[in-house]
Amino acid sequence: MGKTNASEQISAHIQKVGGWRGEMLAALRKVILDAVPGLIEEWKWNTPLWSNQGGNVLAAGAFADHVKVNFFKGASLKDPKGVFNAGLDAKASRAIDIRVGDVLNVDAVKDLVRAAAALNVGKPESSEKKAKKKKA
């Protein structure tokens, strides 16, 4: 069997997780891609991850009792709706922990996704990526 791409891995992961956590991951994926259609889906560290111009924007994971959305540069984001509820003491990241029965503030999450993706706009390419492009 050939190597699956990241989007296929994410779809399979959501199906495997199942239940309310799988439903929440699927809903989050839609919110993320609706907010910034150009985000790249990746599969890193056994986790769905979305990047923009080579920089990690956010990741989502299912845990026993919650789903976590981690914004890698969340500490740099304004959160006027108070959506971040986890990792508030971290130096760089911020997260949203969603538990069964929680209602997702879709508009606020979309705003955070857009702001997080914008942090990577205009980011200079790494020398490693430039070297790969030259070889291609």
C-alpha positions in Angstrom: 0.0 0.0 0.0 1.3 3.4 -0.9 1.9 6.3 1.5 -1.2 8.2 2.3 -1.3 12.0 2.2 -1.9 14.1 5.3 -5.5 14.9 4.5 -6.2 11.1 4.2 -4.4 10.5 7.4 -6.5 13.1 9.2 -9.7 11.7 7.8 -8.7 8.2 8.9 -7.8 9.6 12.4 -11.1 11.3 12.8 -12.9 8.2 11.8 -10.8 6.1 14.2 -11.3 8.5 17.1 -15.1 8.4 16.6 -17.8 9.5 19.0 -18.2 13.1 20.1 -14.4 13.6 19.9 -14.3 12.5 16.3 -17.3 14.7 15.5 -15.6 17.7 17.2 -12.3 17.1 15.3 -14.3 17.0 12.0 -16.1 20.2 13.0 -12.9 21.9 13.9 -11.2 20.8 10.7 -14.1 22.4 8.7 -13.9 25.6 10.8 -10.1 25.8 10.3 -10.3 25.3 6.5 -13.3 27.6 6.1 -11.4 30.3 8.1 -8.2 30.1 5.9 -8.7 27.9 2.9 -5.0 28.0 1.9 -3.8 26.3 5.1 -1.8 23.2 4.5 -3.0 20.0 6.2 -0.1 18.0 7.7 0.3 14.9 9.8 3.1 15.5 12.4 3.7 13.9 15.7 0.7 11.6 15.1 -1.5 14.7 15.1 -3.5 16.7 12.6 -1.7 20.0 12.0 -2.3 23.0 9.8 0.6 25.2 8.5 0.9 28.4 6.5 4.0 29.3 4.5 6.1 26.6 6.2 5.2 27.6 9.8 3.0 25.6 12.1 -0.2 27.4 12.9 -2.3 25.0 15.0 -2.8 21.3 15.8 -5.7 19.4 17.1 -5.7 16.3 19.2 -8.2 14.0 20.9 -7.6 13.0 24.5 -9.6 10.7 26.8 -11.9 13.5 28.0 -11.4 16.4 25.7 -10.3 17.7 22.3 -7.4 20.2 22.3 -6.7 22.8 19.7 -3.2 24.2 20.2 -2.2 27.4 18.6 1.6 27.4 18.3 2.0 31.2 18.6 -1.2 31.7 20.6 0.4 34.0 23.2 0.9 36.5 20.4 -2.8 36.6 19.5 -5.5 38.8 20.9 -8.4 36.8 22.3 -11.2 39.3 22.9 -13.8 36.6 23.2 -11.8 34.6 25.8 -11.7 31.4 23.8 -8.3 30.2 25.1 -8.8 28.2 28.2 -5.6 26.1 28.4 -1.9 26.6 28.3 -2.4 30.2 29.5 1.0 30.3 31.3 3.0 29.0 28.3 5.4 31.4 26.7 4.4 30.9 23.1 1.4 28.7 22.7 -2.2 28.8 23.8 -4.9 26.2 23.6 -8.6 25.5 23.6 -9.8 22.5 25.5 -13.2 21.3 24.4 -15.1 18.8 26.6 -18.3 16.8 25.8 -21.3 19.2 25.7 -19.2 22.3 25.1 -20.4 24.6 22.4 -17.7 25.8 20.0 -17.7 29.6 19.4 -17.1 29.2 15.6 -16.7 32.9 14.8 -14.2 33.4 17.6 -12.2 30.3 16.6 -12.2 31.4 12.9 -10.9 34.8 14.0 -8.1 33.1 16.0 -7.2 30.8 13.1 -7.0 33.8 10.7 -4.9 35.8 13.1 -2.6 32.8 13.7 -2.2 32.1 10.0 -1.4 35.8 9.4 1.6 35.5 11.8 3.3 33.3 9.1 2.5 35.5 6.1 5.7 37.0 4.6 7.8 34.7 6.7 11.1 34.2 4.9 11.8 30.7 3.6 14.3 28.6 5.5 17.5 27.8 3.7 16.5 24.1 3.9 13.4 24.8 1.9 15.3 26.9 -0.6 17.8 24.1 -1.1 15.0 21.5 -1.7 13.4 23.8 -4.3 16.7 24.2 -6.1 17.0 20.4 -6.3 13.5 20.0 -7.7 
